[in-house]
Amino acid sequence: MSETAIRPRIEQTALFDRLSAAVPILLVPVLAVVGFAAIGDTTTWLTLTVAGLAMGLMIFVMASGLTVVFGLMDIINFGHGAFVTVGAFVGFTALAWLSGWTAAPSVLLNLAAVFLAICAAVLATGAMGYAFERVIVMPVYGHHLKQILVTMGGLIVTQQLIHVIWGPDAIHLARPQTLQGSIIVAGAAIEKYRIMAVGIGLALFLAMQYVLRATRIGLLVRAGVENGEMVEALGYRIKRLFLLVFIAGSALAGLGGVMWGLYQETITAHMGSEILVLVFIVVIIGGLGSVEGCFIGALLVGLLSNYTAFLAPKVALVSTIALMVAILMWRPQGLYPVVKAK
Amino acid sequence: MLKSLLSGDYPQSRILSLIVLGIGVSLILAPFLFPGTKSLDTAAKIAIFIVLVASYDLLLGYTGIVSFAHTMFFGIGAYGTALTLSSMGPSFTAIALGTLAGAAVAAVFALAIGLFSLRVKAIFFAMVTLAIASAFAVLVSQLSWFTGGEDGLTYSVPRELTPGFRPIREKVFDVAINGRLIAYYLIVAVSAFLFLVMLRIVNSPFGRTLQAVRDNAFRAEAIGYRTVWYRTTATVLSAVMAAFAGSLLAIWLRYTGPATTLSMEIMLDILLMVVIGGMGTMYGAVVGATIFILAQTYLQDVMAVAEKATEAVPLVSLLVAPERWLLWLGVLFILSVYFFPSGIVGRLRGQRG
């Protein structure tokens, strides 16, 4: 036997390729640094950055469901905004019932009230997601045009039903006692609620990553995104998996709705369709179907809109469009395009 | 004569012919048949929306592209005319200049959006246009020094188009002949012309290719048609037509603001009109726009009666309140996408989804 046994050769990807895969992740700190250079004031920058991260993470919570649903079943749900609105209204109703708890100066009671409101919203929007999938989306699998039209119709009907149930006026609600006001960090005033929003958003992102990367169901979802037919051929009922993902996505949208409502302290029946625009921008930037891309896109959009809202308030929304255009020039399918094995 | 006027595309159903004929005759005789300011307003709005909806159908029904930026083009046309009228003073030169400028800007925008996002999937285009259109609406309401912001622009139109202008002293069939009437007939004539132009476009070889691209883009590409080029051209054409419709609205209303031209509600209205009327036929736009605007104007009166009648039943009376008319149209919209994807016109022509 000669010593020169044939060794398996592992293809080394070129350094450049490995670096370019990491570039999207670097965009967030780069944007933060650019923002710092443009603003030039540490305390303002810190306040804005935390606000941007909070906003980005809330958008991420709402957008993640949409993007996974698209990846799995090739369905884009224009009615996604309706879940956001319904979540916010249900959450606010729950908080209004628990007004004794929210007005009390106890941290525990306040957080319990918010937690219960979130639970109510998640349950309501999850159930609504089930109904939406069965009644509105299921008959139009595979027809993109009809999907867009029908889910848009669902959005209209839901908005009108909200008018019927909760009345046409905007609802105002103050945040619970202990979540009001801000704390001073390094001279910068940071709203307490924003810190909480960042916490919830990060926790959800990590939980989602765990579920997608380390559990059986996550494995099936990822496999389904890549090649649904093959998963079905291996004996898994992908329709049921999809229904589960749809419900989870709707529930996340509802959760995001409550968080967004508490952030703005005012909710209207149209908030969902307004946020839907931001959600779409984020999903497009991230690449349709990609959770990581959606996360990075949401952070970019959140930071950029807060920086521009400070520097040039009139062009805040236009700046996110410009970001979207710039990213699409660079990567026409978004930051992390989902590769379909078809 | 009729054949070349309609480009050989007849309604192909006796009832539909009667309906379309009825709508056309009513629009032409509206000032005499239905006197009153409100009905004249409604008639003018129907004429303008027929053009707008037909131009959207060119995109949605014939090319299979869902765009949410159609009101943006409509608004660009309206603001083009409004801006020239308010800065240059009321003259026909200003109207012509504003209309052309609006159409040109709309064409450039449509070309940019089309080249940029039509290469990917239809769904992608829908999302991108939704984002861009809402950003545009926000921008218009922010730049108040230029566009008048949320309040919009109020301006005067040439004297020949105002109620103060009386070419004939006597009344004709009890109707005063004034500039408002001239403005109405100007709008009806231009709308009819634009509609016939679009009918010509969709029945040309170009229109047939669009339908081929809609039905099977892959096959169309394989035969040798550059689908991106066809889709982009359709987008530009429909944007220009929408801009013309916007100019007509600006002339008629003598006011242009975000709520009348750019709002998402109008976009949804257009979508409902196309789908309920019938996608993929120009006559669908006529029927859809007429029914929808009549419903918008008069259904609310009917619903107010229904609300009165069901006052005792708590939930039902809320559901039939006049403000909830959109709820019922939304339900109708979903049902028609499922069960009558070819809309009223498709039904009347005896087609099946």
Contacts between the chains, C-beta under 8 A, distances in Angstrom:
chain1	res1	chain2	res2	distance
A	76	B	123	4.9
A	76	B	126	7.6
A	76	B	127	6.9
A	78	B	126	7.7
A	136	B	334	6.9
A	139	B	338	6.0
A	140	B	337	7.6
A	140	B	338	7.7
A	144	B	121	7.3
A	144	B	122	5.3
A	144	B	123	5.4
A	145	B	60	7.8
A	145	B	64	6.1
A	145	B	66	6.2
A	145	B	122	6.9
A	146	B	337	5.6
A	146	B	341	7.1
A	147	B	123	7.9
A	148	B	66	4.8
A	148	B	123	6.9
A	148	B	126	5.4
A	149	B	66	7.5
A	149	B	271	7.0
A	149	B	275	6.2
A	149	B	333	7.6
A	149	B	337	5.0
A	150	B	334	5.7
A	150	B	337	5.1
A	150	B	338	7.4
A	152	B	268	7.1
A	152	B	271	6.6
A	153	B	330	5.4
A	153	B	331	7.9
A	153	B	333	4.4
A	153	B	334	4.0
A	153	B	337	6.7
A	154	B	334	6.8
A	156	B	268	6.1
A	156	B	326	6.4
A	156	B	327	7.8
A	156	B	329	7.9
A	156	B	330	3.7
A	156	B	333	7.1
A	157	B	327	6.1
A	157	B	330	4.1
A	157	B	331	6.0
A	157	B	334	7.0
A	160	B	324	5.8
A	160	B	326	5.5
A	160	B	327	3.6
A	160	B	330	6.2
A	161	B	327	6.9
A	163	B	323	7.1
A	163	B	324	6.9
A	163	B	327	7.9
A	164	B	318	5.1
A	164	B	319	6.1
A	164	B	321	8.0
A	164	B	324	6.4
A	164	B	327	7.3
A	168	B	323	6.9
A	273	B	264	6.4
A	274	B	134	7.7
A	276	B	130	7.6
A	277	B	130	6.3
A	277	B	131	5.4
A	277	B	134	4.6
A	277	B	135	7.6
A	280	B	127	4.5
A	280	B	130	6.0
A	280	B	131	5.3
A	281	B	131	5.1
A	283	B	127	7.3
A	284	B	124	7.2
A	284	B	127	5.8
A	284	B	128	6.7
A	284	B	131	7.4
A	288	B	123	7.8
A	288	B	124	7.3
A	314	B	139	7.7
A	314	B	142	4.4
A	314	B	143	6.9
A	315	B	139	7.4
A	315	B	142	7.8
A	317	B	134	7.4
A	317	B	135	4.8
A	317	B	138	4.9
A	317	B	139	7.5
A	318	B	135	5.2
A	318	B	138	7.5
A	318	B	139	5.6
A	320	B	135	7.6
A	321	B	131	6.1
A	321	B	132	6.0
A	321	B	135	4.6
A	324	B	128	7.7
A	324	B	131	6.7
A	325	B	116	7.2
A	328	B	116	7.2
A	328	B	117	7.6
A	332	B	119	7.1
A	332	B	120	6.8
A	333	B	120	7.1
